[in-house]
């Protein structure tokens, strides 16, 4: 199994969990916390990588119903 297949599977699992009604409030907070971490000391190395990660996080958030 490739790393990308593992990432895709974990992403789909996470999105399924975040899309449940019970997780609605939690998912909003989780996205805010993740963005804060990406913009803070836990960010990926390099401006380009950080920007790409923040943009992808925004894309994932838009996928929530």
C-alpha angles and dihedrals in degrees: 000000000000125000089244091056089052092048091049092051094048091046092053091047092050093048091049090053094046091049093060117105091237091058098046096106093037093051092054090053093043092056091048091049092046092051090049091051092049090051094044136053093308092062122126116260113271134030094256093053092047092049092048092049093049091047092050091049089054089050091053091049090055089055091065114100 
